[in-house]
Structures are given as structure tokens and as C-alpha cells.
Amino acid sequence: MRKLNPKTIIKLTRFFYSKIIPYLPKFSNRGRPKIYPDHQIIPMLIIKEVFSLSFGDTIIVSKSYIKHVPSLHDFHYRSRKLKHVIQILIKFIH
């Protein structure tokens, strides 16, 4: 298996995310509005797990590949909200 770099992870996540959209639960429009789309946060979470980075280090690495990166607070908040999406993505890949 070839090594994954962050750019490849971002491309693969965008491809698979478009495939799993019908399987995702519907969210209400209540609460905090989303500034960053899910397809931007999910590859950051995968990069965090693949390279065993902290949240802060993930943001620093992601700045090289993504134009608008969320703050540490926003990234951590969205990571907690997207745990179920990551689980669905992993099931879809397997």
C-alpha cells in the first residue's frame, strides 16, 4: 500500500463523502450555523487520526492544503458533532 499524504486524504474524503450523503441523518437548522462544510472538517479528522496528531498540529498541517482552516475551538466542536459521520464513512469504505 502506498503512503497516504494529506492531499490524497482530502481527495478521497470528498469522493466518498458525496457517496454517503444519502445515508446521513437529517439535521435541523437550529443552533450554531455551520461556517465550515463537513467535507472540509472530515479530512482534517482523518489526517489527525492517520498521522496521530493533536488538534493544534492538525490545524497547522491542514493550512498547507486547505485555504480556510477553522480555529482550534471550532475544529474540536465539529469533531465531536461529526463522530457518527466518520463511523458511517468507515463502514461505507469497508
C-alpha positions in Angstrom: 0.0 0.0 0.0 1.4 3.4 -0.9 1.7 6.1 1.7 -1.2 8.5 2.2 -0.4 12.2 2.2 -2.9 14.8 3.3 -3.7 15.9 -0.2 -4.7 12.3 -1.1 -6.8 12.0 2.0 -8.7 15.2 1.1 -9.4 14.0 -2.4 -10.6 10.6 -1.2 -12.8 12.0 1.5 -14.5 14.4 -0.9 -15.2 11.5 -3.3 -16.6 9.2 -0.6 -18.5 12.0 1.2 -20.6 12.6 -1.9 -21.4 8.9 -1.9 -22.6 8.7 1.7 -24.7 11.9 1.8 -28.0 9.8 1.3 -27.1 7.7 4.4 -26.5 10.6 6.7 -29.2 11.6 9.2 -31.0 14.9 8.6 -30.0 17.8 10.8 -32.3 20.6 11.9 -31.2 24.2 11.3 -31.3 25.0 14.9 -28.2 26.0 16.9 -24.9 27.3 15.7 -24.7 27.9 12.0 -22.0 25.9 10.1 -19.2 28.1 8.8 -17.1 25.2 7.5 -18.6 22.4 5.5 -18.5 18.8 6.7 -16.3 17.8 3.7 -13.7 20.2 5.0 -13.7 19.0 8.6 -13.8 15.3 7.9 -10.5 15.1 6.1 -8.9 17.1 8.9 -10.2 14.5 11.4 -8.8 11.7 9.2 -5.4 13.4 8.9 -5.5 13.8 12.7 -6.0 10.0 13.2 -3.8 8.8 10.4 -0.7 10.8 11.5 -1.5 10.7 15.2 -1.6 14.5 15.6 -3.0 16.7 18.2 -5.8 19.1 17.3 -3.4 22.0 17.1 -0.9 20.2 15.0 -3.7 19.0 12.6 -4.7 22.7 12.1 -1.1 23.6 11.3 -0.7 20.7 8.8 -4.1 21.4 7.2 -3.2 25.1 6.5 -0.9 23.8 3.8 -3.7 22.1 1.9 -6.9 23.9 2.8 -7.4 27.7 2.3 -9.7 28.5 5.2 -9.0 26.4 8.3 -11.2 26.6 11.4 -10.0 27.7 14.7 -9.0 25.1 17.3 -12.3 25.7 19.2 -14.4 25.3 16.1 -12.5 22.2 14.9 -12.8 20.5 18.3 -16.5 21.3 18.5 -17.3 20.0 15.0 -15.2 16.9 15.6 -17.5 15.9 18.4 -20.5 16.5 16.3 -19.2 14.5 13.3 -18.3 11.3 15.1 -21.3 9.5 13.6 -20.4 10.7 10.1 -16.9 9.3 10.5 -18.3 5.9 11.6 -20.6 5.9 8.5 -17.7 6.8 6.3 -15.6 3.9 7.7 -18.5 1.4 7.2 -19.0 2.7 3.7 -15.3 2.2 2.8 -15.3 -1.4 4.2 
